[in-house]
Amino acid sequence: MDADYTRVMQTEPAEAFTFWDYGPDLSRRFRALKVWMVLAHAGSQAVGEAIESNLDCARYLAELVNASDDFELLSPVELSIFCFRYLPPAVRTGPRSRVEEQELDRLNERILVSLQQAGSSYLSNATLNGRFALRGCVLNYRTTRNDMEILLDDVRRAAEQVSGPTG
């Protein structure tokens, strides 16, 4: 950095020492500091276990979605990210027309907004193969499998709220 407030006023080496050249202030960003601090504090084993737990939660949600009659998984779960959508049981079987797919997209958009406004669970969205998806990502080490069940119950409540009790 070359700014007026960083100008060295002294000429003697001991007095002209610039602390900011040897620390994070006014230097390049130290992006790894947060990761280093977590590893130093918790240890690599605990961090690894937290990551594995997050992956397990995402896989568990995929299992729940695949076993349900009212959800559809839109992509395989390979990380802690999952994409799915609410699928009313009445439209679960058989091929769907383009208009029906668009209606499902709009329904899931309304579900997402309702879910976010309710505040119990939070999902974002994605578009996969032209279809609107409810997208979640497990990042908190305190997330449990039970939270995945709560999430799907929250989505069901939001679906009922925006479309009525019949789906």
Stockholm file with secondary structure:
# STOCKHOLM 1.0

chainA/1-167         MDADYTRVMQTEPAEAFTFWDYGPDLSRRFRALKVWMVLAHAGSQAVGEAIESNLDCARYLAELVNASDDFELLSPVELSIFCFRYLPPAVRTGPRSRVEEQELDRLNERILVSLQQAGSSYLSNATLNGRFALRGCVLNYRTTRNDMEILLDDVRRAAEQVSGPTG
#=GR chainA/1-167 SS CCCGGGCCCCCSTTTSCCGGGGSSTTSCCCTTHHHHHHHHHHCHHHHHHHHHHHHHHHHHHHHHHHHCSSEEECSCCCSSEEEEEECCGGGSSSCCCHHHHHHHHHHHHHHHHHHHHHCSSCCEEEEETTEEEEEEECCCTTCCHHHHHHHHHHHHHHHHHHHCTTC
#=GC SS_cons         CCCGGGCCCCCSTTTSCCGGGGSSTTSCCCTTHHHHHHHHHHCHHHHHHHHHHHHHHHHHHHHHHHHCSSEEECSCCCSSEEEEEECCGGGSSSCCCHHHHHHHHHHHHHHHHHHHHHCSSCCEEEEETTEEEEEEECCCTTCCHHHHHHHHHHHHHHHHHHHCTTC
//
